[in-house]
């Protein structure tokens, strides 16, 4: 982002963006008073005393600035993750034909970007540039000189504390020229947004999937095909590979037999994010995690795990925005998921989300639906129950912080908090009765046991069939 002004040709009057300073006013006033008093009183010494002020002012104004400074911001466009180092640069350029005596630069920074070092390259600066600064001092003004046809960089370095799109800027600069007698108006540029991706917590899960329905993949299916899971021995048929002949059985039966295997297929995983409510306070990558922090980081970890295994992963928001991401595979889908997660926001709504958006008819019958929810809204529990009744394979992951505490010294707040906890536990018990397993997110191994149970139920024979 560049903020600048067109420069008139050299020798013209100053741009309207330049105004005289108090120093120019004092010099003109003092010179005028000394000349008037000297003429009225016949004091030659007063006229001589006024001469340096007049000559100095005229010498300083002999070359007036005509162009406003240019300001632009550049930020590291790489794949930043929570806790990684960031770099940004605020640049002040001088398109004029004269030097800027003093340039005062100041930039705002998102509170989730902790600036630890501020350096002005290419020029000396007051206020100790180049030393470590605290986050509160990172937005203070920095002073430097900018020679003609040159630019000075204000380099910011620090740490990204939380996922999201965080701004560096807006940044502004004011410069003084003509030995401090003229000052420009403030030139402000738009902020540059830095993308910080969520830190994927270590996650791993068993291979158990309720139903693998793709063409190829890493999960054992119940369909015969070219896989690694032995399904039995059968009579040789045209098209069978010779390397699958079981010679021991063939010699005993005096007829060619081959080993039959089950095909390895991929599965579809739908990660549904409940964004109807937010709880807890975010402390960044090294602090406490809010509901939204846990939801986004868990979604990134689950997507990374299953995409790495070759499965198809899609994303869906349960909230007013109803955002969704189509299912796909590969690293490109993983990068798309990370970009999609940066836009996740908690949005409360008094209206029931649309059934045509969140209903079971929009989800594949063979998909594993992982719902990340704090279970703070009754509508979330009803949505889980509807998905379970429709025959979908649903796993609810509780994202409510375990260390959530009630407000202190507020009358009946503690009693109300206990009642709310009991009501929530009752709701979780009812969900389990409806066949919806509820497990708390704990990183690696969080879903192992529940995925085994879901896969066992999916392959079990149904009563009455």
N, C-alpha and C positions, 0 to 999 in steps of 0.2 A: 504494500500500500504506500503510495507516494502522495504527499500533500505539498503543493508548490503553487507559485504564482508566476504569471508571465512577466518577463522583465522588459521594460521599455528600452529603447536604444540608448547608448551611453551619451551623457551630456544633457539628458532631459531632466525635468523636475523629479523630485522624489516621488515614489509610488504612494498612493493614498494610504498604504499599509504602514507607512513610517510616520512617526510623530516625534516632536522634540521632547527631550527629557527636562527634568528640573535643572540639570546642570546648565543646559543652554539658556534657560530662562534666567537663572541667576547671573550667568556671564553677561547676557545682554542688559539686564537691569543694572548691574554694577557698573558696566561700561558707560551706560547712558547717564547714570547719576553723577559719576565722576566728571564726565564731559560737561554736563549742564552746570554743576557747581563750579567747576574750574573756569568756565566762560563767564558766569555771572560774577564771580568774585575776582576774576583776573588772576587765578592761581594756575601758573604754568605747571607746577609740580603735580597738580591733580590730573592735568591733561596727560602728562608723561606717565603718571601711574595708571591711567586708563588704557594707554597704548598696548601694553602686553596682553591685556584681556581681549582687546579688539583684534589684535593681530593673531593671537592664538585661536580665537573662535573662527576667524576668517580662514586661517590655515587648515583647521580641522574640517571646515565645511567646503573646502575647495573641490573635493570629490565626494559627491553625495551618493548614497546607495540607491539603487533603482529596482532591485529584485528582492523579493522575500525569500527566506531560506526554504529549503526542501527537507522534508522529514519522511522517512519511510521505515517500516518495521519488517524484519525477516526472522522467521522462526525455523527451528529444526523440523524438517518435514519427514523425518524417519519414523519408524515404528517404535514410539515410546511406550513403555509399560510402567505401571505404577512402581515407584521406587527408583526408577532409572534417572540418569542425569539429563538435564535439558540445557539447551543453549538458545539464546535469542539475541538479536542485535537491533538497536535503535540507531539509525544513521541520520546525521544532520549534514546536508550539503550546502555549499555556497556557490550559486550560479552567477553571482555578481562579479563585477570587475574590480572591486575593492575588498579588502579583508574585513571579516567580522571580528571586532575586538573581543567581544564576549558573547557566548551562546549559552543560554540556560536551558537545559534539557530535563524533561521529567516524563515518566511513563508509569501508568498504572499496570499492576500485575494481579492476576487472579490469586485469591487466597490459597488455592490448592497448588500453586506453583511457588515453592519456597526458594527464593533467590538467596544464594549464599555468597556469590562473588560478583562485583560490579567493576568493570575495567573500562576506562576510556583509552582507546588505542590511537596512536598517532599524535597525541597532544598531551601536554601536562594539564592537570585539573586541580582545582581546589577541593577541599573536603576529603582529601586522602583517597583518590581513586586508585583502584587496583587492590585494595585491601578487602578483607571479608567484612560483610555487613549483615546486620540482622534483618529479618523479613520486614520489620516496621520501617527500617531505614532505606529499603530497596526502592521506595517510591519517592525519595527526597530529590530535590533538584541537584543536578550536576552541572558544573561550569567548565567551559573550555573555550579556546579560540579556534576559529575556522578560517584558514587562509583562502584566498580567492581560487575558484575552480577546483576546490578540494572538498573532501567529506571526512567527517570524524565519526567513528563507531563507538557506541555505548554498548558494551558486551555484557550480557546477563547470563549467569551460569548458576545452576542450582539443581533441585530435585523435584520431580513430579510426584505429588502426594496422593492423588486420587484420579480415577478414570473419568473420562468425559472430554468435552471440547472446552478448553480453558483459554481465555484471551490474554495476550500480551499487548497492552495498550488499552485505550488510546494513548498516544504519545504526543507531546507538544513541545515546541521550542520558541523562544524569543531571543532575538539577537540585538546587540548594540553595535553601532558603527560611528564613524566620524569622532573617534576618541570619546565615545560615550555621550555625544550630544544628540544622537538620533537613536530611537529604539523602534523595532518592528512590532507589529501586532502578533499575537500568538498564532502560530501555524500548527494545526492539530491534524493528525492522520488517524484513520480508522484502525482498530485493533487487528492483529493477526491471531488466528485461533490455532491452538496447538492441540493435536489429537493425542490423547493419552489412553491407551487400551487397558482394560482390566487385567490384573495379574491372575493368571489361571492357577488356582490352588491344585496341588498334586491330587490327581484323581485317577482311579483305576476301577474297573468293574469286571465281573466274570463274563464269560461268553454267553451265558444263558440269556436267550431272547424268547419272548413268547411265541413269535411267529416270524420266521425269515421268509420273505416273499419275493425277493429280487431275483436277478439272473445269476450274478456272481457275488462272492463276498467271503467273509471269514466265519460266518455262523453256520452251524450244522442244521440242516433242515430235515423235514420228514419225507422229502421227495428224492427218488433215485436219481443218480447222476454221477458225474466225475468229481468225486470229493475224497476226503481222507477218512471218513467214518464208515466202518465196515457194517453192511446191512445184512449180509448172509451170502450164501452160495447158490447159484442157479445154473441151469443148462446153458451151454454156449449158444449164442444166436448170431446171425449175420450182423456185422458192424462192431462186435466186441473186439477189444484190443487183445493181442496175443500175450502181452505182458501181464494181463489179469487172469490168465488161466491158472486154476488151482490144480496142479498135477497130482497131488496126493489124492484128492477126491476123484479126479478123472480116472486114475488108474484103478481105484477101488470100484468105481461105478461103471468102468469100461465105456465111458462117454465123457466128452469134454464138458467141464464145468468151469465157470469163472466166478471170481469174487465180486459181489455186488456192493456198491458203496452209495452213500447218501450225498447229495450235492451240497456244496457250501454256497450259501446265498447271503446277500446283504439284507439289512433290515432298515426300516424307516423309523427314525426317532423324532418325535415332535416335542420340543421344549416350550412349554406354555408358561409365560411369566405373568403372575398376578401383580398388577400395578395399581390396584384400587386403594391401597393404604400404605403408609410409611410409618415406621416406628424406630426408635433409637436415634442416636446421634453419631454421625460419621466422624471418625478420627483419622481418616486417611489410611494409607497402606500399612502403617505401623501402629495404628490406634484401634479404637473400637469400630465395629462394623454395624451399620444400620441394616434395615431390611433390604433396602435397594442395593447396598453394597454386596451383601451375601447373595442376593438374587442374580445380579449381573456376573459376579465372579464365578458362581456355581454354574450358570448357563454357559459361560465361556469354557469352563473346564469340561463339562459334559459334552459340548459340541466338539472340542478338540479331541477328546478320547474317541468318540464314535466316528468322526471324520477320518481320524488316523487309521481306523480299522476298515475303512472303505464303505461305511454305512451312509445312508442318506439322512440328512438332518435338516429340519425346518424349525422356524421360530414363529411364535404367536404371542401377542399381548392380550391379556384379559383386562380390558379397561376401555375408557371412552374412545381412545384413538383407534383401537382395533388394528394395529399394525401387524403385518405378517410377512414372513420371508419364505419363499417357495423352497421345497426340498431339493437338495443337490448334494454332490459329493466333492471331495478333493480339497486341496489347499486354497483354491480360489473361493470356495464356499466358506472356508474358515475365516479368511480375511473379510469376506462379506458379512459374516456373523459378527465379527468384532466391530465393524463399522455400524452395523445395525444396533448393536448394544449401546453404542455411545449416545443414541437418541432416546434411551429408556428414561422415562420420567414417571413419578408417582402422580396419578391423577384421580381424585375422588369424583364420583358422579352419583347423583341421587337416582339415576335411571338404570334400569336393568340392561346390561350389554345385549346387543342384538343376538337372537338365537341363530339367525342365518350366518352370523360371523363366528360365534363360539359354539354352535350346536354340533352334535356328533356327526352330522351329515357332511361336514367339511373335512373330517379327518378320515384317513385311510383305516379300513377295518383291521389291517394287519400291523398298524403302527403302534409303537410303544410311546405313550404320552406321559412325559415327565412334567409334572406341574410344580413349579416353584412358587409357594404361597406362604404368607405368614398366618393365614387363617384368622384374620382380624375382621373379616366381613362375612356375614352369613351367606351372601350371594356366592362367595367362593366355594363354600361347602356344598351349596346346592348345585353348582356347576360340576363339581367332582362327582356328586351322586348321580347326576344325569349321564355323565360320561360312562360311569360304571354300569348303570342300568342298560345303556345302549350296547354293551358288549365290548367296549374298548378296554385295552390293557392300560390301566392308569396307575401311576405311582406318584404320591404326593410327598414333596420334600418340604419340610417345615423350615422356613427361613427366619423365624422370629428369634432375635438375640436371646441367648440363654441368661444373660446378666441384666435383663430389663428389670428395672426397679421402679416401684411406685413413688409418686411425689411425697415428700416428707412434710409433716406438720400442716396438713390441709384437712383437718376435720376427719371425715369418714373416708378419706382417699385410700388408706391401707385396707380397710374392710371391703371397699368397693373393688379394689384390685384383687383381693382374694376371691371374691365372688366371681369376678370376670375370669380368673384362672380356672376355677371349678367349671364354669360354663364352657370354657374353651376345651377343657379335657373331656367333658361330656360330648361335645361336638366331634372331637377326634375319635372317641369311642364309637359314636354312631357311624362315622365314615368307615371305620374298620368293619363294622357289622354289614355295611353295604358292599364290602369287598374291595375297599380302597385302602391299601397299605399307606401308612403315614410314618415317615422316617425323618429324623433331624439330619440336616446337612453337616457332615464332619469330614469332608475331603475324601481321601483315598479310602475305598472300602465302604463308603456310606450306603451304597445301593446293592451290595453283593447279596446279602441275605434276602432282601425283598425281591430282587430280580430272579433269584432261584425259585422263590415261592410263586411268583407270577408265571414263570416258564413252566413250573410243575402243574399249575392249575390249567394252563393253556393246553397242555398235552394230555391231561387226564380225560378219560371217557365221560361223556355227559349222561346223566340219568335219563332214561327214556329213549335213548337212541338205539 
